[in-house]
């Protein structure tokens, strides 16, 4: 394994570890401050997950700071092991946030941007999950009809378009959205079950609609932040491993001289 001997050719590994410790502790405090007002949301589980995860990160880098300051091999070893576990957990949370954003995202802030930035496209997914908890079945049925029974699919679309003109209240704000396929209303056997305009608008927003340009921009930013943060945590992981090896090497040299 290739170990670092310095940080960017300027800082020693010890100094680099202290700087990284300060950076991650500051970042963690910022995350807690950003989400402090979200404590009383309707998703307490997501807030608890975020809080425990961020506190765990603070503990790791406090140990790392102590290990670097005292040049403690045990301290750096413990921090390295805990940071490895952190990386694995974070990757799992990121993957899960794309599956069920409602479970671990605070409003529209998710683990992929360490709960710092807003991602409206995550919020859209959360709204749709509330309206369509079993929407995957409807999606599959709709796609099957479109592929294997195009005439039936087209007829149902036409019928639904006519109903929409009568039943759905359209506004300028959502006028650019596409028509909702009839098959997606499987949950609502009777159209009268859709009682509020709010639900109607969510239905119209969630199903068969293109992603707005601003959401695409937010998605692009979140991906960039995700990649940058991944590089940062992997780089810090390598610094910890390298510094641990440096401490071991220095102690072996000191023992040989004695």
N, C-alpha and C positions, 0 to 999 in steps of 0.2 A: 504494500500500500504506500502511495506517495504522500508524504507529510509536508505541511507548510513549515518553513523556517522563519517566516516573518509575515507581516500583514501589509500587502501592497509595497513591499520593499522599504517601508518607512518605520512601521511600528513593530516592536517585539511581540511575540505571542502573548506574553503576560499583559502588556499594555492593550493589545487588541482584545483580549478576553474581558478586561475591565471596561473598555469602551463598548463592546457588544452587550455586556451586562447592563450598563447604564442605558443603552439604546432600547433594549427589550423591556426593561422595567418602566421606562418613560412611555413606551408604546402601550404597555399593558394598562398604565394609569389613564392614558388617553381613551382607551377602549371603555374602561369603567366609567369615566366621566361622560362620554358620549351616550352611553346606555343607561346612565343613572336614572333618568326620568322615565325609562321604560319599565321600571320595577313593577308598576301596578297595571300592566297590560293584561290582555286576556290569554297570554301564553306564558305563564310563570315557569313552565318547564324549560322553555328556550332561554329565559333569563338565567335560570339556575345553571344550565349547561354552560352558558357563556361565562358566568361568574366563576364557577369552579375551574374552568379551563384557563381563564386569565390569571386567577390566583395561583394555579399550578405553574404557570409560566413565570410569575414573579418569584415564587419559591425557588425554581430552578436557577434563575439568574442571580438571586441573592447568594445561593450556595456557590455558584460559579465566581461571583465577585469575591466572596470570602476565600475560595480556593486560590484565586489568582493573587489576591493581596497577601495571603500567608504562604503562597507557593506550596499549597497542600495537594499532594497527589490524590489523597482520598476524596477531598472536596471536588476536585476536577473530575475524578472518575464517577462519582455519584451524579454530578451535574450532566456528564456526557450520557450516562445511562438514562436518566430522567428525560433529557432532551430528545433522545432517540424515541422514547415512548411518546413524547409530545408530538413529534413529527408524524408518527403512525396514526395517532388519534386524530390529529388535524386533517390528514388526508381522508380518513374515514368520514369525518364530519362534513368535509367539502363534498364528497361523493353523495352522502345522504341528503345534503341540502338540495341537490338537484332532483332527488327522488321525492322528498317530502319537506318542502321549505317551511311549511307551517309548524313543524315539530321543533326545529332548532333555530329558526330565524326570528329575530326580534324586529317586528314590523317588516321592513324590507331590507334589513341588514343581516348578512349571513356569514358563515365561517370562511367562505372563499375570499372575503375582504376583511377578515377578522372582526366582523361586526362594526366596522368603522364607516363604511360608505353605504349609501342607499342604492338599492337595485330594484327599480320599479317592475322589472320583468319577473322578479321573485314574488313581488306583491301580487301581480296578476295571477301567477300560478297558485298562490295561497287562496285568492278569492275564488278561483275556479274549482279548487279542491273542496271548498265549503259547499259550493252549489252542486258539484258533480262528484260525490265521493266514490262513485263506481263508474266514472266516465270512460275508463279504458274499454269496458265491455261495449259501450255505445259506439266508441270510436271504431272498434273492430267491426261491428255490425255495419256501420256506415260505409267503411272502406270496402267491405265484402260486397255490399249492394252496388256500390259505385263500379266495382270491377266486374262482377259477374251478372248483375242485373241492372245495367245502365238505364234502361227505359223506366223501370220501377223507381230507381233512384231519382231520375229527372222529374218524374211525375210528382213524387213526394216533395221535391224541392219547389216545384211550381205551386203546389197547394200551399206549402208553408209561406211562400212569398206573398200570396194573396192574403193569408191570415195575418201576416206581419203588418200589412198596410192598415189593417183594421185594429189589431190588438196592441201592437208595440208603439210606444210614444218615441218618436225620433227627434233628436235635437241636432243642432249644428255641430256640437262637440263630438258626436259619434257618427256623423253622417258618412264618414269615410270607411266605416266598418262594413264588412261583407254580411250577406244574409246567413242566418243560422240554419244549418241543415236540420230537417225534421227529425231524423233519427236520433239527434242529440237530446230531444225532449222525451226520451223514453222514460226517464224518471217521473215526468209529469204526464200521466196518462190523459188527464183532463186539463186542457189549457186554462181552465178557470182556477186551477191550483196555483198558477203563477199570479199572485195577488198584488204584488207591489211593483211599482215602476223600477225600484232599485234592483230587484231580482231580474226583471226584464233586461235592464241595461247590462247587468253582469253577464247574463246569458248571451246577449248580443256581443259583448266584448270578448268573451272567452272562446266562443266556438267559431271556427272557420274564419278567423280574422287575422290579417297580417299584423306583425309586430310593428308598432309605431316607431318612427325613426329615432325619437329620443330614447326609447327603450333599447334599440339596437346600439346606440352610442353608449348607454350605461353598461350594457352587456360587454361591449368591447373594452371599456375601462376596467370592469371587474376582472376580465380575463388577464389584462395587462398587470393589474395589481396582484392577482393570484400568482402569475409567473414570477414577478419580482419578489414577492414574499417567499415563494418556494426557493428561489435562488439564495435569498438571504438566510433562511433557516438551514439550508444545506451547507452554505459557506460557514455559518457559525458552528455547525456540527463538526466540520472539518477542522476549524480552529481549536475547538475543545479537544478533539482527538490528538491533534498535533502538539498542543501545549502539554497534554498529559504525557506524551512520549518524550517531550523535551525535559520535563521534570524528572522522569525516570532516568534518562540519559545523564543528566547533570548529577543525579545522586550516585549513579554507578561510577562516574568519573571521580567524584569526591571520595567514594569508598575505596577506589583503587589507589588514589593518591595517599590515603591514610594507611 
